[in-house]
Amino acid sequence: DAGITQSPRYKITETGRQVTLMCHQTWSHSYMFWYRQDLGHGLRLIYYSAAADITDKGEVPDGYVVSRSKTENFPLTLESATRSQTSVYFCASSEARRPGLAGLTDTQYFGPGTRLTVL
Amino acid sequence: GIQVEQSPPDLILQEGANSTLRCNFSDSVNNLQWFHQNPWGQLINLFYIPSGTKQNGRLSATTVATERYSLLYISSSQTTDSGVYFCAVETFRGGSQGNLIFGKGTKLSVKP
């Protein structure tokens, strides 16, 4: 049971380059999420996806692009990396229940993280 | 938006001691989760507890939704409990299912 994996685990890039971080889950969870973790800010949601081909912005989406053509994959792309995007990036997934008045988001399971440094 | 405050920010314990971590939130929530981030950075979900009380071994959690707080209890602490504990909530008014808001965490150090 591989769970949720991220690649690469470490990445160093230069300002202005395009970088793609990969996330793969084997549970067929409907929901997938991208967070960034920075000192002093905790974890902040970048984008999330409710299902294949359905994505939505989180708290800090600027400078990032996501796609979800398959349920199990949720790549995050930095189209033109900036130093302020140096961070640790976490992917997560959950099998959310049907949205509604009593809709609740189920437990989120996190990947191991990708440490990205932009020089 | 909803505010999540955790206390204390830092906590140092001797192995075997008990502790209580607190999470206050500023609005009604439909989701509250506690996470542990170990010293290697891995985030592990401890509890999904929008209300009530749950126990898992030496850990237990209580959420009093009407008073907008949650408590995480760690009994007989071990060095492996060290790390950062995060509380995360989702509000009814978020409009977007799955939009967890994280507190800044409590950093726990358990000394042998």
Interface residues (C-beta under 8 A of the other chain):
Chain A: Y31 F33 G40 H41 G42 L43 R44 L45 Y48 A50 D56 G58 E59 V88 F90 A92 S94 A96 P99 G103 L104 T105 D106 T107 Q108 Y109 F110 P112 G113
Chain B: N30 N31 Q33 F35 G41 Q42 L43 I44 N45 Y48 P50 F86 A88 E90 S96 Q97 G98 N99 L100 I101 F102 G103 K104 G105
